[in-house]
């Protein structure tokens, strides 16, 4: 069986270093808010090109705390609207609604699957205060038009970079393409922890300082609480493991790009729509579209190839957002019915990749 993603094998590459990192933390006797977290924050900020990085518990918290931070410093308030792509993973939207702001869904482009910047301006109202861009599947959004709109209407740009660690837009990496960016280090990400973990990057010192307090019970100083904060701290163990894996992220990206290139050059089945990439992608996922998606997925499984669907149900059709269930987003709905994720990882062999291509090309 060709697995979709063999996390055991991926982490086995670094086992010696990961165990040494664990031992360092264990022997230190310091497990929360110590030197491993602060060093990772410094290293990841440098990698992205950002001034500040704040480690948090997970990717959802990263986005939630950005918005909460903006509320605390008076940039956002309850009832404000945040534009967000309609076809994103639900975490992007949860971060907005959990802060008592209103998500405004915008359709993506059918080819790139990213938010359609030409449709944003029609959704801007007097209540619109931010645009949340989602660099979905590892590809950066087309930022120039979004920058223009943000400047024209005085809007904040928040990046959901949960799937795009290391991706460039022109000469800048994700994490510096907006006013603040939220990252997830969920184990399956290109830069994955061995548990939940996340981070915020920004060049805004006031926002960074506010988020540092909010994630730690609202405290800048022990036992002094400025805000009604939360407990969302990147622990020392996960930070130490991420420091190890960050050193190999560039190679991981290079390997993924090689596999994606092979897929694009060699998949020749007319039933398959290959991904269109207009900006840099780090290929967190390799997404194809096919009208007979469920049939193809079963066929591949019968041929010992595991695939996944990211994501079968769009946010506006989820029970959690029943108020949207009668809305129609036809492009989003079409995408969610047709997308299929093929195996891709930094460890995937050329033999497995060739086998996947051969089986797909024989599908009819």
MOWO-V225453 format. One record per backbone hydrogen bond with DSSP energy under -1.0 kcal/mol. NH is the residue of the N-H (numbers start at 1). CO is the residue of the C=O. E is the energy in kcal/mol with one decimal. If there is no record, write none. Layout:
{{NH CO E} {NH CO E}}
//
This chain:
{{2 304 -3.2} {7 5 -1.2} {10 6 -2.2} {11 7 -2.6} {12 8 -1.5} {14 11 -1.1} {15 12 -1.3} {18 14 -3.1} {19 15 -2.8} {20 16 -2.0} {21 17 -2.2} {22 18 -2.4} {23 19 -2.5} {24 20 -2.2} {25 21 -1.9} {26 22 -2.9} {27 23 -2.9} {28 24 -1.2} {29 25 -1.1} {38 34 -1.8} {39 35 -2.6} {40 36 -2.4} {41 37 -2.6} {42 38 -1.9} {43 39 -2.6} {44 40 -3.2} {45 41 -2.1} {46 42 -2.1} {47 43 -2.3} {48 44 -2.4} {49 45 -2.1} {50 45 -2.2} {52 202 -2.1} {54 200 -2.7} {56 198 -2.8} {62 58 -1.6} {63 59 -1.8} {64 60 -2.8} {65 61 -3.0} {66 62 -1.5} {67 63 -1.9} {68 64 -2.6} {69 65 -2.8} {70 66 -2.2} {71 67 -1.9} {72 68 -2.3} {73 69 -1.7} {74 71 -1.2} {75 70 -2.5} {76 70 -1.4} {79 100 -2.7} {80 77 -2.1} {81 127 -2.7} {82 102 -2.6} {83 130 -2.4} {84 104 -2.5} {86 106 -2.8} {92 89 -1.5} {94 90 -2.7} {95 91 -2.1} {97 93 -2.4} {98 94 -2.8} {99 96 -1.0} {100 97 -1.9} {101 96 -1.8} {102 80 -3.1} {104 82 -2.7} {106 84 -1.9} {109 114 -3.1} {113 109 -1.7} {116 107 -1.9} {119 116 -2.1} {123 120 -2.0} {124 121 -1.4} {128 125 -1.1} {129 81 -2.7} {130 81 -1.1} {131 156 -2.7} {132 83 -3.6} {133 158 -2.2} {135 160 -1.8} {136 134 -2.2} {138 135 -1.3} {139 136 -1.6} {140 280 -2.2} {143 141 -1.2} {147 143 -3.1} {148 144 -1.9} {149 145 -1.9} {150 146 -2.5} {151 147 -2.5} {152 148 -2.5} {153 149 -2.4} {155 150 -2.5} {156 129 -2.3} {158 131 -2.7} {159 180 -2.8} {160 133 -3.2} {161 182 -2.3} {164 161 -1.5} {167 164 -2.3} {169 172 -3.5} {172 169 -1.8} {174 167 -2.7} {176 173 -1.6} {179 157 -3.0} {180 157 -1.2} {181 201 -2.4} {182 159 -2.7} {183 199 -3.1} {185 197 -3.0} {189 186 -2.6} {193 185 -3.4} {198 56 -2.1} {199 183 -1.7} {200 54 -2.0} {201 181 -2.1} {202 52 -1.8} {208 204 -2.7} {209 205 -2.9} {210 206 -1.8} {211 207 -2.6} {212 208 -2.4} {213 209 -1.5} {214 210 -2.8} {215 211 -2.5} {216 213 -1.3} {217 230 -3.5} {218 213 -1.9} {219 213 -1.2} {219 216 -1.4} {224 221 -2.7} {226 218 -2.1} {227 218 -1.7} {229 227 -1.6} {230 214 -3.1} {232 215 -3.0} {236 31 -2.1} {239 235 -2.3} {240 236 -2.4} {241 237 -2.0} {242 238 -2.5} {243 239 -1.9} {244 240 -1.3} {245 241 -2.1} {246 242 -2.5} {248 245 -1.3} {249 246 -1.2} {252 248 -2.0} {253 249 -2.5} {254 250 -2.3} {255 251 -2.5} {256 252 -2.2} {257 253 -2.5} {258 254 -1.9} {259 255 -1.9} {260 256 -2.7} {261 257 -2.4} {262 258 -1.9} {263 259 -2.5} {264 260 -2.6} {265 261 -2.2} {266 262 -1.7} {267 263 -2.7} {272 269 -1.8} {273 289 -2.9} {276 111 -1.0} {282 138 -2.0} {285 137 -1.7} {288 340 -2.7} {289 273 -2.3} {290 338 -1.8} {296 292 -2.5} {297 293 -2.7} {298 294 -2.0} {299 295 -2.2} {300 296 -2.7} {301 297 -2.2} {302 298 -2.6} {304 301 -2.1} {305 300 -2.3} {306 2 -2.7} {308 341 -1.5} {317 314 -1.8} {318 315 -1.7} {321 318 -1.2} {324 321 -2.1} {325 322 -1.2} {327 324 -2.5} {333 329 -2.7} {334 330 -2.2} {335 331 -2.4} {336 332 -2.5} {337 333 -1.1} {338 335 -1.0} {339 335 -2.1} {340 288 -2.3} {341 308 -3.2} {342 286 -2.5} {348 345 -1.2} {353 349 -2.2} {354 350 -2.6} {355 351 -2.1} {356 352 -2.4} {357 353 -2.2} {358 354 -2.6} {359 355 -2.4} {360 356 -2.3} {361 357 -2.6} {362 358 -1.1} {363 360 -1.4}}
//
